[in-house]
């Protein structure tokens, strides 16, 4: 497991459907060692802090294996590293391999898996197609977020070392599945609502789903 590319970018204003939109989804690869802070990487920022960024979404990972699939399916689109707005493009670790609460050392930083990425309309801006947002969610190639347990530095080529696996084994793909498809999986919803390593916003969402079923 290793980092193939480190990508950062500052918010910019683009025109989408005739209106100005500020977005931080445009990330580009950078060379050399990049400091990893509690809220983001140096040189990287998010535009709308109500839904992006914060300590539980400090670092976004997208697997290079998903790039290969997209390139085969959508040859008309360009897919340079960073195209999905990720900070780390990785090799050897995909969504189905990681659980919420798993800890990794990447470079000299220690990071913990928090949640899958849910796409917003700004991914459609990046891809030049609003429909791509739905396709992205339906394909389930979401990538995942990391919180920073210990600050450090990272650069392309650094190994990704598993430090600890959360014993409950609640996969990132389980969170996404319960959100997008398996609305009747009551046991899964219960597990998710009680999972203390899952961000409070997610646990509250699943608890409300359970309450609605019981009403």
N, C-alpha and C positions, 0 to 999 in steps of 0.2 A: 504494500500500500504506500502510495506516495502522492505528493503534490505535483501536478504537471504545470500549473500556472497560478500566479497570484494576481488578482484583478481588482482594481480600485477605480473610483470615479466620483466626481463631485456633481451635485444636482445641476441640471441645465434646463432651460426653457425650450420646449419644442412646440410646434403647431400640430394639433391633432383635431381633425374634423372642424377646421376653421377656428379653433380656440387655442390659446396658449396653455400649456400644461408644464408644470415643473416636475421633473422626475430624476431620480438617481440611479435608474436602471442601466445607464450606459457605463459599463466597466471595461477597462482595457488592461491587458497584461503589463506588469512592471517587472523590472529586473532588480536583483539585489535583495537584501534582507529588509523586510517590512515589519515595523513594530505592530503587535496585536494588542489593542487596548480593551478595556472592559466594555466599551460601546461600539467599537469598530476598528478597522485597520487604519493606520496613518494614511492620509490621502483619500479616504473614503467617507462619504456621508450619505444620509438618506434624506429625501425631500419631505415626506409626510410622516412625521414622527408619531402620529396617532395610530398608524397601522404598520409602519416599517421601523426597523431599528430597535434600540433599547437593549438592555443587558441580556434578554432571552433570545435576541435575534442579532447578536453582535457579528457573527460570521456566517455567511451562507455558502454551503457546499453544493456543487453540482458534479456528478460523476461523468467522466469522459466516455464511459460505456454508453450513456444515454445519447451523447453527441453522435456516436456511430450510428445508432438507430435512427435518429432524426435525419442525419445526412442521407441515409439510404431511402427514407420515406419521403423526404422533402428536398430533393436535389436542387430545386429552384431557389432555395433560400441559402444565405450565407450563415455559416456557423463557426466563426472564430471563437477562441476561448474567451469567456466573459459574456457571450451573447445572451445568456439567461440571467444576467445580472449577478452572477455568483462571485464571491471573493476568492474561493479556492476551487479550481478545477482539479479533480482527483482521479487517481487510477487505483483500482483494486478494492474499492469500497462503494457499495450502492445501497439504496434505501432499505432493501430487504435484508441487508446484513447488519443493520444497526438498530438498537433499541433506545428508547428514551431513557436517559440516565447513563448511557455508556460514556466512558471517559477515554480520551485520546491525548497523546502528546504529538503535536505537530510543530516541527522546528523546536523551539524552546518554550512554546506556549502549551498550557494544559487546557483542554477544551472538553465540554460535555454536551451531548446531544439533547436538544430540547423539544423539537417539533418538526413536522414537515413544512415545506413552503406551500402556501396557497397563492395562486396567481391572482393578480388584479389586472385591471384594464391596461396598465402600463406595459405589461408584457406584450400585449397586442400592439402597442405603439412601437416597441422595439422590433417586433417581427413584421410590422407593416400590415397586420391583419387582426382585426378584433376577434375573429373566429378562432384564432390560435389559442386564446385563453381557455376556451372550452375544450379544445383538442388536447391541450397540455394537461388539464385536470383529468380528462377521461383516460388518457394514456397512463396516468399514474407515475410519470417520470418527473417527480417533483423536486428532488433534492431535499436537503434538510438544514436546519439552523443549529448553531452551536453557541453556547454561552462560554465566556472566558473565566475559567477557574483561576488560572495564573497567567499573568501577562508575559509575553515573550516576543520572539521574532520568528518570521517564517519567510521562506523563499522557494521558488520553483526547484524541484528536485528533492526537497526534504521528505524523509520517511514519515509515515503516519503510524504511530505505535499505539496499540490498544493497551490501556492501563488497567481498566476495570470494566467488566460487563455487568449491567444491572441485572440482578438475579431474577427479576420478574419477566424479563424478556418480552416487553411490550414494544413491538417493532414500530418504527416510523410508518411503515406501510399499514399497520393496524389502525393507527390514528387516522390516516388518510382514507382508509376503507370505510371506517365507521362514519366519517364525515360525508363522503361522496356517494356511498352505495348501500352499505348494510345497515339500514336504519332499524331493522327489526332484531338485531343482535343484542338482546337485552344484557346478556352476560358480559359481552364486550363493552357495552356502555357502562356497566357497573364497574368493571375493572378500570376503565379509562377515567371515570369520575373520581375514583379513589386513588389514582396514581399520583403520589406526592411529588414525583420528579417532573410531571407534566405541568406546564405553566397554568396558573390559576384561571386564565381566560378560557383555556381548553377544558379544564375540569368543570368549570361552571357551565360551559356549553353542553357537555355531555350530561351533567346533572339535570339541566333543564329538559333535555330530551327524555330522560327517564321520567321526570315528573309529568311531562305531557302524556306519556304513555299510560301512566297510572291514573290520570284524571278521568 
